[in-house]
């Protein structure tokens, strides 16, 4: 009997690079025409502005898409859920269809910036050429539904961080664009680069073959993970941080901490009633209590922003803002969840 292996949890680190890939269910098309592309782009533009998430590279193809994001105030999982759910509902209405549009899970890979930002921007922006949506490099330079033409200055896209990417290629915009164009052109013959979408290979050692040789020679043990793209030290740092958060969540839940207990603790600190946390009042004490409640529920207990938003009758973006505010309050006032 075949044993089903559990899926690895996503690593949702804030402020780091994420290479995100979405695909249509059963490799079906997720964009049928101009209206679909533009609807998706409009939604992405709004969500990025509201969540302060940065986008360095993107490419939309007929049945899949790639993005290079740096997360901001709101978790990547919340951003992607809002983007994909909203688009899928509108797509189904527009085309009079029913059922799932995307594969169950988007793919996200945390990336080591210094080593991989340039490579990933190039890889993502070459996708329309590899997918044969355009037949020449010249056509790629004019392709409307990717960030490549934006970096070349041929189209405007307010939500794409052009300046940051070009800073990797030169101090002056003109020279940087030429450097970027030359860099992308040099990658045309590199093919699909599966190592850039799988994560976990120890490329600082030249791949797993060299890594195994290093182990046999008694060198330091190397580490890999399919959710992370970087060298051994970077992989370990990300995993250790994620594990610390996970252990903290389990410790609190083993002590009986849930929404109710966090609610009681916050009410004790601020001398307010539970109903005050759920009110729309903007009075300072109630607003601070609500923010601390959101911070502890999300960061300490691991509740999803969307779940907490429903509980509080707020928007996920509003909860995300409250979480960040609550974190500042907790640090300033030295509030502790565990008494």
C-alpha positions, 0 to 999 in steps of 0.5 A, spaced: 500 500 500 502 506 497 504 511 503 502 518 502 507 523 505 505 529 508 506 536 505 511 541 507 509 547 510 510 553 507 515 558 509 512 565 510 518 569 512 517 577 512 521 582 508 525 576 504 524 574 496 519 569 494 519 566 487 512 565 486 509 560 481 501 559 480 499 554 475 492 552 472 489 546 474 491 540 470 495 545 466 489 548 463 489 556 461 488 561 467 488 567 462 483 566 456 484 573 453 486 580 454 480 581 459 483 576 463 490 579 463 488 586 465 483 583 470 489 580 474 494 585 473 489 590 476 487 586 482 495 585 483 496 592 483 491 594 488 493 588 493 500 590 492 499 597 494 495 595 500 500 590 503 506 594 501 509 588 498 514 589 492 514 586 486 521 585 482 519 581 476 513 578 473 510 574 467 503 572 465 503 566 460 496 562 458 496 557 463 501 559 469 505 565 471 511 567 475 513 573 480 518 575 484 516 578 491 518 581 497 513 581 502 511 587 506 506 588 512 501 582 510 503 574 510 504 572 503 499 566 504 494 572 505 496 576 499 496 570 494 489 567 497 486 574 496 489 575 489 487 568 486 480 567 490 478 574 487 481 573 480 478 565 480 471 568 482 471 573 477 474 569 471 468 564 472 463 569 472 466 572 466 466 565 462 460 562 465 464 556 468 464 553 475 470 549 479 477 550 481 481 554 476 488 554 480 492 548 482 491 547 490 497 550 492 501 556 489 509 554 489 513 559 493 520 559 494 524 563 499 530 566 495 537 568 498 537 575 495 545 577 493 546 570 490 539 570 486 535 576 485 538 577 478 538 570 476 531 570 478 529 576 474 532 574 468 529 567 469 522 569 470 522 575 464 525 569 459 518 565 460 514 568 455 520 566 450 521 559 453 513 558 453 513 560 445 508 565 446 513 570 443 518 567 437 524 572 438 527 576 443 525 582 440 518 580 441 519 579 448 522 586 449 515 588 447 511 583 450 505 586 454 504 581 460 511 581 464 515 586 467 521 585 462 518 591 457 517 595 464 525 594 466 526 597 459 522 603 459 517 601 454 511 601 458 509 603 465 507 599 471 507 603 478 507 597 482 513 594 479 520 596 483 524 598 477 529 602 480 531 597 485 532 591 480 536 596 475 540 598 481 544 591 480 546 593 473 548 600 474 548 607 477 545 611 471 538 609 468 540 608 461 546 604 462 543 600 467 537 598 462 543 596 457 546 592 462 540 589 464 538 587 457 545 584 455 544 580 461 537 577 459 539 576 452 545 572 455 541 567 458 536 565 452 540 559 451 540 557 458 534 553 458 529 552 463 533 552 469 529 547 473 534 548 479 531 555 480 524 553 481 525 547 485 530 550 491 534 546 496 540 545 491 547 547 495 549 551 489 555 554 493 558 547 492 556 546 485 550 542 486 548 535 490 554 531 487 559 536 489 555 536 496 556 529 497 563 529 495 564 534 501 561 530 506 565 524 504 571 528 505 569 530 512 567 537 511 561 541 514 555 538 513 550 541 508 543 543 508 538 543 503 530 544 502 525 544 497 522 551 499 529 555 500 533 557 494 540 559 497 547 556 500 547 552 506 548 557 511 542 561 508 538 555 508 539 553 516 538 560 518 531 560 515 529 553 517 532 555 524 527 561 525 521 557 522 522 552 527 523 557 533 516 560 531 513 553 530 516 550 537 513 557 540 506 556 537 506 548 540 508 551 547 503 556 547 497 551 545 500 546 550 499 551 555 491 552 553 492 558 549 487 560 544 483 566 542 479 566 548 485 566 553 489 571 549 483 575 549 483 575 557 490 576 557 489 583 553 483 585 557 487 584 563 492 588 561 488 594 558 482 593 563 477 593 558 471 588 556 472 583 551 466 586 547 471 592 546 476 588 542 470 587 537 468 594 537 469 599 531 471 604 536 478 608 535 479 610 542 486 609 543 486 604 549 481 600 545 485 600 538 491 598 542 488 592 545 485 590 539 492 591 535 495 587 541 490 581 541 491 581 533 499 581 534 499 575 539 494 571 535 497 571 529 505 571 531 504 567 537 499 562 536 499 562 528 492 564 526 491 566 519 490 573 518 483 571 514 481 567 520 482 572 525 479 577 520 472 573 520 473 572 527 473 580 528 469 582 522 475 586 519 479 585 513 485 581 512 489 587 510 486 591 517 488 585 521 495 585 518 496 593 519 493 591 527 499 586 527 504 590 526 502 596 530 501 590 536 508 588 535 510 595 536 506 596 542 508 589 545 516 591 544 515 598 547 511 596 553 514 590 554 507 586 554 508 578 555 503 573 553 505 568 558 505 571 565 
